[in-house]
Amino acid sequence: METPEREMERRKPAPWWRLLGPGLITGASDDDPSGIATYSQVGAQFGYGLLWTLPFSLPLMAATQEISARVGRVTGHGLAGNLRRHYAPGWLYALAGLLLIANTINLGADLGAMGVALKLVIGGHAHLYTLLFGVFCLLAQVFIPYRAYVRVLKWLSAALLAYVTVVFVVRVPWGAVLQATFVPHLVLSAAYLQGLIALLGTTISPYLFFWQASQEVEEINTTPGAERLTRAPSQAPGQFHRIRVDTYAGMTFSNVVAFFITLTAAVTLHAHGVTHIQTATEAAQALEPLAGRFTFLLFSLGLIGTGLLAVPVLAGSAAYAVGEALHWPVGLQRKPLEARGFYGVLTVATLLGMALNFSPVDPLQALYWAAIVNGVGAGPVMVMLMLLANNPRVMRQFVIPRGLRVVGWFATGVMLAASVAMFLTS
């Protein structure tokens, strides 16, 4: 018989850090090498001028990811699986195809940046390192058991702390920074609008929605006693609390790191007249003569750590979307022979991304088109997500509450407006 002390211990709420999982990994993966390039470009070009967009986008990003997580946890199906069950398949096939294309290009750019970053630190051949990173990420996803792999990804998120540390190595005029952060200064120019759209598109990306919803399904399938909430409504309060803590912690971490990357570029590159940076590795190289070797090393090693975190998320989210759209068995908890199609998509996306670095395709031009595809896809995906989350046939008694609904639709409107503005300013 259980003692009162033992029973109290069992009922005690878990420490907040044990609640972190899908939300933390999703948020950290958003600061991938391609995202770091965007934040560096904006900081170098505009200085502090766009810092305000990061606290502005945080509640929009967090609400959208919480809604994605709720859909996965309530229904026991990922975002693509729910769209296939409840809406016309044409939309889903188009969105899954766009996601696969954009993620493959993004993945290739991230692997290339990791290879160049390692070359900058230790010398050697960037293409060889790119190949090794790609093979390592692929083998890890296929052969490391899901629960162990998630623990690895959670620890890799600590690589982002390098970008917080960098700011405390250089001198920052905090008064001017705080004013720029909390008092928006709008400039009606094409370049400024493009920078604004780039930041929004980087922080609120379609692949994050698919990944987090599917990771909630993985948690159901790998946690003893866990059920989708339509089958076990009594689990709802605890699970919604966990999702909220996990998601808001992960998205806050993501945006704080993005803020510091942008700030680093502003106080070093922009302040010294370096206003045009195209890649994250260019930013790292430009930092060395301005901020010293230690800052350069932190920035470069952070690129490698974030890439190791982001590549599996990019490949995995594409595999979830395509696999669920085609009604295949999916999931990293499955053995490769149990989910051939899922692992096939994951493998092809990774290999094609690696191959882009050995082709005549201009990686910067490819990233530009990936940004276009993400911009086109984000708004429609968010519309479909909101329709799912507000549909009683899908969510039963767990349709999202009014406050989350308002913020979710506002975020959707912002991204639709950003998509339109992207074409008008291109």
LINZIBEL-V809328 format. One record per backbone hydrogen bond with DSSP energy under -1.0 kcal/mol. CO is the residue of the C=O (numbers start at 1). NH is the residue of the N-H. If there is no record, write none. Layout:
co=CO nh=NH
co=CO nh=NH
//
This chain:
co=3 nh=7
co=4 nh=8
co=5 nh=9
co=6 nh=10
co=7 nh=11
co=8 nh=12
co=15 nh=18
co=16 nh=19
co=21 nh=25
co=22 nh=26
co=23 nh=27
co=24 nh=28
co=25 nh=29
co=28 nh=31
co=32 nh=36
co=33 nh=37
co=34 nh=38
co=35 nh=39
co=36 nh=40
co=37 nh=41
co=38 nh=42
co=39 nh=43
co=40 nh=44
co=41 nh=45
co=42 nh=46
co=43 nh=47
co=46 nh=49
co=48 nh=51
co=50 nh=53
co=51 nh=54
co=52 nh=56
co=53 nh=57
co=54 nh=58
co=57 nh=61
co=58 nh=62
co=59 nh=63
co=60 nh=64
co=61 nh=65
co=62 nh=66
co=63 nh=67
co=64 nh=68
co=65 nh=69
co=66 nh=70
co=67 nh=71
co=68 nh=72
co=69 nh=73
co=70 nh=74
co=71 nh=75
co=72 nh=76
co=73 nh=229
co=74 nh=230
co=78 nh=82
co=79 nh=83
co=80 nh=84
co=81 nh=85
co=82 nh=86
co=83 nh=87
co=89 nh=93
co=90 nh=94
co=91 nh=95
co=92 nh=96
co=93 nh=97
co=94 nh=98
co=95 nh=99
co=96 nh=100
co=97 nh=101
co=98 nh=102
co=99 nh=103
co=100 nh=104
co=101 nh=105
co=102 nh=106
co=103 nh=107
co=104 nh=108
co=105 nh=109
co=106 nh=110
co=107 nh=111
co=108 nh=112
co=109 nh=113
co=110 nh=114
co=111 nh=115
co=112 nh=116
co=113 nh=117
co=114 nh=118
co=115 nh=119
co=116 nh=120
co=117 nh=121
co=118 nh=122
co=119 nh=123
co=125 nh=129
co=126 nh=130
co=127 nh=131
co=128 nh=132
co=129 nh=133
co=130 nh=134
co=131 nh=135
co=132 nh=136
co=133 nh=137
co=134 nh=138
co=135 nh=139
co=136 nh=140
co=137 nh=141
co=138 nh=142
co=139 nh=143
co=140 nh=144
co=145 nh=149
co=146 nh=150
co=147 nh=151
co=148 nh=152
co=149 nh=153
co=150 nh=154
co=151 nh=155
co=152 nh=156
co=153 nh=157
co=155 nh=158
co=156 nh=159
co=157 nh=160
co=158 nh=161
co=159 nh=162
co=160 nh=163
co=161 nh=165
co=162 nh=166
co=166 nh=169
co=172 nh=174
co=173 nh=177
co=174 nh=178
co=175 nh=179
co=176 nh=180
co=177 nh=181
co=178 nh=182
co=179 nh=183
co=187 nh=189
co=189 nh=193
co=190 nh=194
co=191 nh=195
co=192 nh=196
co=193 nh=197
co=194 nh=198
co=195 nh=199
co=196 nh=200
co=197 nh=201
co=198 nh=202
co=199 nh=203
co=200 nh=204
co=205 nh=208
co=206 nh=210
co=207 nh=211
co=208 nh=212
co=209 nh=213
co=210 nh=214
co=211 nh=215
co=212 nh=216
co=213 nh=217
co=214 nh=218
co=215 nh=219
co=216 nh=220
co=217 nh=221
co=218 nh=222
co=219 nh=223
co=223 nh=226
co=228 nh=231
co=228 nh=232
co=232 nh=235
co=233 nh=236
co=235 nh=239
co=236 nh=240
co=237 nh=241
co=238 nh=242
co=239 nh=243
co=240 nh=244
co=241 nh=245
co=242 nh=246
co=243 nh=247
co=244 nh=248
co=245 nh=249
co=246 nh=250
co=247 nh=251
co=248 nh=252
co=249 nh=253
co=250 nh=254
co=251 nh=255
co=252 nh=256
co=253 nh=257
co=254 nh=258
co=255 nh=259
co=256 nh=260
co=257 nh=261
co=258 nh=262
co=259 nh=263
co=260 nh=264
co=261 nh=265
co=262 nh=266
co=263 nh=267
co=264 nh=268
co=265 nh=270
co=266 nh=271
co=269 nh=274
co=270 nh=273
co=273 nh=275
co=279 nh=283
co=280 nh=284
co=281 nh=285
co=282 nh=286
co=283 nh=287
co=284 nh=288
co=287 nh=291
co=288 nh=292
co=292 nh=296
co=293 nh=297
co=294 nh=298
co=295 nh=299
co=296 nh=300
co=297 nh=301
co=298 nh=302
co=299 nh=303
co=300 nh=304
co=301 nh=305
co=302 nh=306
co=303 nh=307
co=304 nh=308
co=305 nh=309
co=306 nh=310
co=307 nh=311
co=310 nh=314
co=311 nh=315
co=312 nh=316
co=313 nh=317
co=314 nh=318
co=315 nh=319
co=316 nh=320
co=317 nh=321
co=318 nh=322
co=319 nh=323
co=320 nh=324
co=321 nh=325
co=322 nh=326
co=323 nh=328
co=324 nh=327
co=331 nh=334
co=335 nh=338
co=335 nh=339
co=339 nh=343
co=340 nh=344
co=341 nh=345
co=342 nh=346
co=343 nh=347
co=344 nh=348
co=345 nh=349
co=346 nh=350
co=347 nh=351
co=348 nh=352
co=349 nh=353
co=350 nh=354
co=351 nh=355
co=352 nh=356
co=354 nh=357
co=355 nh=358
co=362 nh=366
co=363 nh=367
co=364 nh=368
co=365 nh=369
co=366 nh=370
co=367 nh=371
co=368 nh=372
co=369 nh=373
co=370 nh=374
co=371 nh=375
co=372 nh=376
co=373 nh=377
co=374 nh=378
co=377 nh=381
co=378 nh=382
co=379 nh=383
co=380 nh=384
co=381 nh=385
co=382 nh=386
co=383 nh=387
co=384 nh=388
co=385 nh=389
co=386 nh=390
co=388 nh=391
co=389 nh=400
co=391 nh=394
co=391 nh=395
co=392 nh=396
co=395 nh=398
co=401 nh=405
co=402 nh=406
co=403 nh=407
co=404 nh=408
co=405 nh=409
co=406 nh=410
co=407 nh=411
co=408 nh=412
co=409 nh=413
co=410 nh=414
co=411 nh=415
co=412 nh=416
co=413 nh=417
co=414 nh=418
co=415 nh=419
co=416 nh=420
co=417 nh=421
co=418 nh=422
co=419 nh=423
co=420 nh=424
co=421 nh=425
//
